[in-house]
């Protein structure tokens, strides 16, 4: 046997010994998300948990669900929360599908439960986002929310700046319908975000994007698109979960404050941590064109 073969065999033996002496450290454990095993399946006693059907949203106690397979499901916990038998897991989906989100945005009882979760955390997020960007809100002009859901964030912006024209897109048709009902004068469309956005350059005075980039395959490319569609002198505000505590397996990216700032550095983003929900918020101020104010 070659030296390389001996080392490989020795390493395998040591791994097996370690697995017997210590429970396997899962990828989820490294992020505080147990149970979530690194080999692709969750090792949970089958008889104690319900199976989560593929492509469906579920809601209930965190100890009642089998989170399977890897890179599909994870419970959503807010900062300072821990797993317990009576803690709601929030909304879990097999993939980031429009059909899955339609089950949330298109059902009033599901939507009410979602908004009530964790002490109405979603409403708190909406309020604190607008609180922190209010200084950047124009008195007139236009605002676009990329990933608008049913329009909660736009409604809060409109409440404070009634003259603003509102636009938004979402990949859920039910979400777009809900936003249009809430703001009939708005311009809403269903659109699946990949790399490009369906707007002309410099279309809006304010561009918002909340809890979207972490789902995408090309987040930096989409961030560049958010900047592109914002007019000179306007503002882009991007919010993502703090990846150091993010628990949702539907997310593809888990940024820290530092890594999020690094990704957006070329746009001059100022990144801060929201005080209540602890999400990360990047504010990008578009410079005025030369000779304009």
Helices and strands as residue ranges (DSSP letters): H 3-21, H 27-30, G 46-48, E 50-51, G 62-64, E 65-66, H 98-105, H 108-133, G 134-136, E 142-146, H 152-160, E 165-170, H 173-182, E 187-190, E 204-210, G 213-215, H 219-228, E 230-240, H 257-263, G 265-267, E 270-273, E 280-285
